[in-house]
Amino acid sequence: MALRKAIGAVKDQTSISIAKVAANASPELEILVVKATSHDEDPADEKYYREIISLISSSRGYVNACVATISKRIRKTRDWIVALKALMLIHRVLIDGHPSFEEEILYATRRGIRVLNMSDFRDEAHSNSWDHTGFVRFYAMYLDEKVEFAVFERRVREDERKFDEGDDEPGRRENRDDFEYGMPKRSRSYGELNGDMSKREKKKEITPIKEMKPERLLGILDQQLRILDRVLACRPTGMAKNDRLVLVSLYQMVKESFGLYTEICEALGVLLDRFTEMEYAYCLKGFDIYGGAAKIIDDLVMFYGWCKDMGIGSSSEYPEVKKITENLLGTLGEFLQEMTSRRTKSCERSMVENVPAKQEQEPEMNEVKALPPPESYTPPPLPELQPKPQPQQVTEDFINLKDNGISADEQGNELALALFPGTPNYKYKWCVGSILIRRRSARGNFSMERSSRLGIDISRIC
């Protein structure tokens, strides 16, 4: 432990010596940043914060130099103590420093300078420092979300003001030279800057939440809930929850969450009052926001309880958190279902009403048409259709003497097979023959006289 502290002190002294002899534009600012982010485990001295903020207030060029110095310090370190102190310094300047510091952090990030992007940060100076490293990463994510929200809101207010004044280019910012990178040619005192800002702030009138449009209200509420969720993610775990430096940095986030929770409650109340008057798309998004807010507020109750147990701030500072009940969510859900059903019925009704009627064909002017018949014209009678002659059905005689019928032999064979299925013998053949002769005689093909002429005695045959 003592050896690590000695090594850290040597590193800090080396950085200070290099800053003194280096040809930097602001060596005094760099020295103050090194002292405020030393390897010592104790929180930084308050005087370093005040001196850094004073330098930034004296000239706009120090804003750029401060962002560059802190970014360089974070990028080179592999110690969670130095990284956490650098984030605490950024947080303090964001609160008490000039608003251009937020702009400069955002522009530096867009240029590729990693200021608050610490997703791959790792500690190599301590053992068992995984919990501390995780806290540093979540702290950086919270500050990044906070900076983006502050810059976005400031630009929206400027655009609204310029739109009200009739400016043709509301997206163009005033005093572009205030945000140029690098040291300006003429250092402007912060008295001039404050004078400009005071004039500008008089023109800027923050729109109350009750007067905001639904789209703007939902957007702000969504961003505020994301920031509050970042605060909840910074809850330390493991060995980090007992570290003094971690708890000191957490206290500043907890204090900011008090005001953030108050603003969220006010926005939720306005959203609830307008819920029955908004359009369907806004109601749907508002219901989703209410569901997410209910979960975040439940986690916030547990987070505040843990903070009180750890002694972070006094219990009187914490606001009374009111949960979003299931009955309220159910009521909003039922109203949304009614809106959905009404919307479906209206769509079906409009589809029925908008069915295109059959359009009558317009007569063509070039089309040839026959003239109508004269009034005294009587059409000739139509010829009567004669019915077609139906063919007469020919009925054959009972005694058919034609030879186109079935032969006698075929009839006899069929009859014999039907009566006597066995193998026929000689006697049976003559009997069949006599039967056939009698059958044929009955039909008229052979007469009894003819059989007598042949000399056949039928009674003797059978």
C-alpha positions in Angstrom: 0.0 0.0 0.0 2.8 2.4 1.0 4.8 1.5 -2.1 1.8 2.1 -4.4 1.2 5.6 -2.8 4.8 6.5 -3.2 4.7 5.4 -6.9 1.6 7.5 -7.4 3.1 10.5 -5.8 6.2 10.2 -8.0 4.0 10.0 -11.1 2.0 13.1 -10.1 5.2 15.1 -9.4 6.6 14.1 -12.8 3.4 15.2 -14.6 3.6 18.6 -12.8 7.2 19.1 -13.7 6.5 18.3 -17.4 3.6 20.7 -17.4 5.9 23.5 -16.1 8.6 23.1 -18.8 6.3 22.1 -21.7 5.4 24.8 -24.2 1.7 24.5 -23.5 -0.8 27.4 -23.8 -2.0 27.0 -20.2 0.5 25.3 -18.0 -1.1 26.6 -14.8 -4.4 24.9 -15.8 -2.6 21.6 -16.5 -0.9 21.7 -13.1 -4.2 22.3 -11.4 -5.8 19.4 -13.2 -3.0 17.0 -12.2 -3.3 18.1 -8.6 -7.1 17.6 -8.7 -6.7 14.1 -10.2 -3.8 12.8 -8.1 -3.2 9.2 -7.2 -4.2 9.9 -3.6 -7.3 8.0 -2.4 -8.6 11.0 -0.6 -11.0 13.4 -2.4 -9.4 16.4 -4.2 -9.1 19.6 -2.3 -11.9 22.1 -2.9 -9.4 24.9 -3.7 -8.3 23.1 -6.9 -11.9 23.0 -8.1 -12.4 26.7 -7.4 -9.2 27.7 -9.2 -10.0 25.7 -12.3 -13.5 27.2 -12.5 -12.0 30.6 -12.0 -9.5 30.1 -14.9 -12.3 28.9 -17.2 -14.4 31.9 -16.2 -11.6 34.3 -17.1 -11.2 33.3 -20.7 -13.0 31.1 -23.2 -9.8 29.6 -24.4 -9.3 27.9 -21.1 -12.5 25.9 -21.7 -10.9 24.1 -24.7 -7.6 23.6 -22.8 -9.4 22.2 -19.7 -11.3 19.7 -21.8 -8.1 18.6 -23.7 -6.1 18.3 -20.5 -8.7 16.2 -18.6 -9.3 14.0 -21.7 -5.5 13.4 -21.9 -5.4 12.5 -18.2 -8.2 10.0 -18.6 -6.8 8.4 -21.8 -3.4 7.7 -20.3 -4.3 6.5 -16.8 -4.8 2.9 -15.8 -5.7 3.7 -12.2 -9.4 3.9 -11.2 -8.6 6.5 -8.6 -7.2 9.0 -11.2 -10.1 8.2 -13.6 -12.7 8.7 -10.9 -11.2 12.0 -9.8 -11.2 13.2 -13.4 -14.9 12.4 -13.7 -15.6 14.2 -10.4 -13.7 17.3 -11.8 -15.8 17.2 -15.0 -19.0 16.9 -12.9 -18.1 19.9 -10.7 -17.3 22.1 -13.7 -20.5 21.1 -15.4 -22.4 22.3 -12.4 -20.5 25.5 -11.5 -18.7 26.3 -14.8 -19.7 28.0 -18.0 -22.3 26.2 -20.3 -19.7 26.3 -23.1 -17.9 23.5 -21.2 -20.7 21.1 -22.1 -20.6 22.2 -25.7 -16.8 21.6 -25.8 -17.1 18.1 -24.4 -19.7 17.3 -27.0 -17.6 18.7 -29.9 -14.5 17.0 -28.7 -16.3 13.6 -28.6 -17.5 14.2 -32.2 -13.9 15.0 -33.3 -12.8 11.6 -31.9 -11.4 12.8 -28.5 -12.6 10.3 -25.9 -13.7 12.4 -22.9 -16.6 10.4 -21.4 -16.4 7.2 -23.4 -14.8 4.8 -20.9 -16.6 1.6 -21.9 -13.2 -0.2 -22.2 -11.5 1.3 -19.2 -9.6 -1.1 -17.0 -7.6 -0.8 -13.8 -4.1 -2.2 -13.7 -2.7 -0.6 -10.6 -4.9 -2.4 -8.0 -5.9 -6.0 -7.3 -9.6 -6.8 -6.9 -10.6 -3.5 -8.5 -13.4 -4.8 -10.8 -16.2 -3.3 -8.7 -14.4 0.1 -8.8 -13.8 -0.1 -12.5 -17.5 -0.8 -13.1 -18.5 2.2 -11.0 -16.2 4.4 -13.1 -17.7 3.2 -16.3 -21.3 3.8 -15.2 -20.4 7.2 -13.8 -19.0 8.2 -17.2 -22.2 7.0 -18.9 -24.2 9.2 -16.5 -22.2 12.3 -17.3 -22.4 11.6 -21.0 -26.2 11.4 -20.9 -26.3 14.5 -18.8 -24.2 16.5 -21.2 -26.2 15.5 -24.3 -29.5 16.4 -22.6 -28.2 19.8 -21.5 -26.8 20.7 -24.9 -29.9 19.5 -26.7 -32.3 21.5 -24.4 -30.2 24.7 -24.9 -30.3 24.3 -28.7 -34.0 23.7 -28.7 -34.6 26.9 -26.6 -32.4 28.9 -29.0 -34.3 27.5 -32.0 -37.6 28.4 -30.5 -36.5 31.9 -29.6 -35.1 32.5 -33.1 -38.3 31.1 -34.7 -40.4 33.5 -32.6 -38.1 36.4 -33.7 -38.5 35.4 -37.4 -34.9 34.3 -37.9 -34.5 32.5 -41.3 -31.8 30.2 -39.9 -32.8 29.0 -36.5 -30.3 26.2 -36.5 -27.3 28.6 -36.8 -25.9 29.6 -33.4 -24.9 33.0 -32.4 -21.3 34.0 -31.8 -19.7 31.0 -33.6 -16.3 32.3 -32.5 -17.2 31.4 -28.9 -17.0 27.7 -29.8 -13.9 27.6 -32.0 -11.3 25.1 -31.0 -7.9 26.2 -29.7 -7.0 29.4 -28.0 -8.6 32.5 -29.5 -6.4 35.3 -30.9 -8.0 37.8 -28.5 -8.7 36.6 -25.0 -12.1 37.8 -24.0 -12.7 38.4 -20.3 -15.6 36.5 -18.8 -17.2 39.8 -17.9 -17.8 40.4 -21.6 -19.0 36.9 -22.0 -21.3 37.1 -19.0 -22.7 40.3 -20.4 -23.5 38.6 -23.7 -24.9 35.6 -21.9 -27.1 37.8 -19.7 -28.5 39.6 -22.7 -29.1 36.3 -24.4 -30.7 34.8 -21.3 -33.2 37.6 -21.2 -34.3 36.8 -24.7 -34.6 33.1 -23.8 -37.7 32.3 -22.0 -37.9 28.7 -20.9 -41.2 27.2 -21.9 -43.1 25.9 -18.9 -43.9 22.2 -19.0 -47.6 22.8 -18.9 -47.4 24.8 -22.2 -45.2 22.4 -24.1 -46.5 20.5 -27.1 -47.1 16.8 -26.6 -44.1 15.8 -28.8 -41.7 18.0 -26.8 -43.1 16.9 -23.5 -42.8 13.2 -24.3 -39.2 13.8 -25.6 -38.1 15.6 -22.4 -39.7 13.0 -20.2 -38.1 10.1 -22.0 -34.6 11.7 -21.7 -35.1 12.5 -18.0 -36.1 8.9 -17.3 -32.9 7.7 -19.1 -30.7 10.0 -17.0 -32.4 8.8 -13.8 -31.9 5.2 -14.9 -28.2 6.0 -15.3 -28.1 7.2 -11.7 -29.6 3.9 -10.6 -27.0 2.0 -12.6 -24.2 3.8 -10.6 -25.1 2.0 -7.4 -21.8 0.5 -6.3 -21.4 -3.2 -5.5 -18.9 -5.4 -3.8 -15.8 -3.7 -2.4 -16.7 -0.4 -4.1 -19.8 0.3 -1.9 -17.5 0.8 1.2 -15.0 3.0 -0.5 -15.0 6.6 0.7 -14.1 8.2 -2.6 -16.8 6.2 -4.4 -19.5 7.4 -1.9 -18.4 11.0 -2.1 -18.8 10.9 -5.9 -22.1 9.2 -5.6 -23.5 11.8 -3.3 -23.3 14.5 -6.0 -25.4 12.2 -8.3 -27.9 11.5 -5.6 -28.4 15.2 -5.0 -29.0 15.8 -8.7 -31.5 13.0 -8.7 -33.7 14.8 -6.2 -34.4 17.7 -8.6 -34.6 15.3 -11.5 -37.3 13.2 -9.8 -39.3 16.4 -9.1 -39.3 17.4 -12.7 -40.3 13.9 -13.8 -43.3 13.9 -11.5 -44.4 17.3 -12.8 -44.1 16.1 -16.4 -46.0 12.8 -15.6 -48.8 14.9 -14.1 -49.1 17.1 -17.1 -49.1 14.0 -19.3 -51.9 12.4 -17.3 -54.0 15.5 -17.6 -53.6 15.6 -21.3 -53.9 11.9 -21.9 -57.6 12.0 -23.0 -57.0 15.0 -25.3 -53.9 13.8 -27.2 -53.8 12.0 -30.5 -53.6 8.2 -30.6 -49.9 8.1 -31.4 -49.0 10.3 -28.5 -51.2 8.3 -26.2 -49.5 5.1 -27.2 -46.1 6.6 -26.5 -47.2 8.2 -23.3 -48.5 4.8 -22.0 -45.1 3.2 -22.8 -43.4 6.0 -20.9 -45.7 5.5 -17.9 -44.9 1.8 -17.8 -41.1 2.5 -17.9 -41.4 5.2 -15.3 -43.3 2.9 -12.9 -40.4 0.4 -13.0 -37.7 3.1 -12.6 -39.5 4.7 -9.7 -39.8 1.3 -7.9 -36.0 0.9 -8.3 -35.5 4.5 -7.1 -37.3 3.7 -3.8 -34.9 0.8 -3.1 -31.9 3.0 -4.2 -32.8 5.8 -1.8 -33.3 3.3 1.0 -29.8 1.9 0.4 -28.3 5.4 0.3 -29.9 6.3 3.6 -28.5 3.1 5.2 -25.1 3.9 3.9 -25.2 7.4 5.3 -25.1 9.2 2.0 -26.6 12.6 2.9 -29.2 13.3 5.5 -32.6 11.6 5.5 -34.3 15.0 5.4 -32.8 15.8 2.0 -34.5 12.8 0.3 -37.9 13.5 -1.3 -41.0 11.4 -0.7 -41.2 9.0 -3.7 -44.7 8.1 -4.8 -45.1 4.9 -6.8 -47.2 4.6 -9.9 -50.0 2.2 -9.0 -51.3 -0.7 -11.0 -54.8 0.8 -11.0 -53.5 3.9 -12.8 -51.7 1.8 -15.5 -54.9 -0.3 -15.9 -57.1 2.8 -16.3 -54.7 4.2 -19.0 -54.6 0.8 -20.7 -58.4 0.6 -20.8 -58.7 4.0 -22.3 -56.1 3.2 -24.9 -58.0 0.0 -25.8 -61.2 2.1 -26.3 -59.3 4.5 -28.5 -58.0 1.6 -30.5 -61.5 0.1 -31.0 -62.9 3.5 -32.0 -60.1 4.1 -34.3 -60.7 0.7 -36.0 -64.4 1.3 -36.4 -63.8 4.8 -37.9 -61.3 3.3 -40.3 -63.8 0.7 -41.4 -66.6 3.3 -41.8 -64.3 5.5 -43.8 -63.4 2.6 -46.1 -67.0 1.8 -46.7 -67.8 5.5 -47.4 -64.8 5.9 -49.7 -65.8 2.9 -52.0 -65.7 4.4 -55.5 -69.1 4.3 -57.3 -69.4 3.0 -60.8 -68.6 5.8 -63.1 -70.9 6.2 -66.1 -69.0 6.1 -69.3 -68.9 9.5 -71.0 -70.2 9.4 -74.6 -67.6 9.8 -77.2 -68.2 12.5 -79.7 -66.6 10.6 -82.6 -68.6 7.5 -82.1 -71.1 6.6 -84.9 -74.6 5.9 -83.7 -77.8 4.9 -85.6 -80.6 7.3 -85.8 -83.8 6.5 -83.9 -86.7 5.0 -85.9 -89.6 7.4 -86.9 -92.6 7.7 -84.7 -95.0 6.1 -87.2 -92.8 3.1 -87.9 -94.2 -0.2 -86.9 -91.8 -3.2 -86.9 -92.9 -6.2 -89.0 -94.2 -9.2 -87.0 -91.7 -11.8 -86.1 -92.1 -15.2 -87.9 -93.7 -17.9 -85.8 -91.4 -20.7 -84.9 -92.8 -24.1 -85.9 -92.1 -26.9 -83.5 -89.6 -29.5 -84.6 -91.3 -32.9 -85.5 -90.6 -35.4 -82.8 -89.5 -38.9 -84.0 -92.1 -41.6 -83.4 -91.2 -44.4 -81.1 -91.2 -47.7 -82.9 -92.5 -50.6 -80.8 -91.5 -54.0 -82.0 -94.0 -56.8 -82.4 -94.5 -59.3 -79.6 -93.4 -62.0 -82.0 -90.2 -60.7 -83.6 -89.2 -62.7 -86.7 -86.2 -60.6 -87.4 -82.8 -62.2 -87.3 -81.0 -59.3 -85.6 -81.8 -60.5 -82.1 -79.9 -62.9 -80.0 -79.4 -66.3 -81.6 -81.2 -69.3 -80.3 -77.9 -71.1 -79.6 -76.7 -68.3 -77.4 -79.9 -68.1 -75.5 -79.9 -71.9 -75.0 -76.4 -71.9 -73.8 -77.1 -69.2 -71.3 -80.2 -70.9 -70.0 -78.5 -74.3 -69.7 -75.6 -72.8 -67.8 -78.0 -71.1 -65.5 -80.1 -74.3 -64.8 -77.3 -76.9 -64.8 -73.9 -75.5 -63.8 -72.3 -78.9 -63.9 -70.6 -80.7 -66.8 -73.4 -81.5 -69.3 -73.7 -85.1 -70.5 -75.3 -86.4 -73.7 -78.8 -86.7 -72.2 -78.8 -83.2 -71.0 -77.8 -81.9 -74.4 -80.9 -83.5 -76.0 -83.1 -82.1 -73.2 -81.6 -78.7 -73.8 -82.2 -79.1 -77.4 -85.8 -80.0 -76.9 -86.3 -77.0 -74.6 -84.8 -74.8 -77.2 -87.0 -76.3 -79.9 -90.0 -75.7 -77.8 -88.9 -72.1 -77.1 -88.3 -71.4 -80.7 -91.6 -72.9 -81.7 -93.3 -70.6 -79.1 -91.6 -67.6 -80.8 -92.7 -68.7 -84.2 -89.3 -69.6 -85.7 -90.2 -73.3 -85.9 -93.6 -74.7 -86.0 -94.8 -78.0 -84.7 -95.5 -79.0 -88.2 -92.0 -78.5 -89.3 -90.7 -80.7 -86.4 -93.1 -83.4 -87.4 -91.8 -83.2 -90.9 -88.3 -83.9 -89.7 -89.5 -87.0 -88.0 -88.5 -85.9 -84.5 -90.5 -87.1 -81.6 -89.9 -84.6 -78.8 -91.5 -86.7 -76.1 -89.1 -89.6 -76.8 -86.0 -87.3 -76.7 -86.6 -86.3 -73.1 
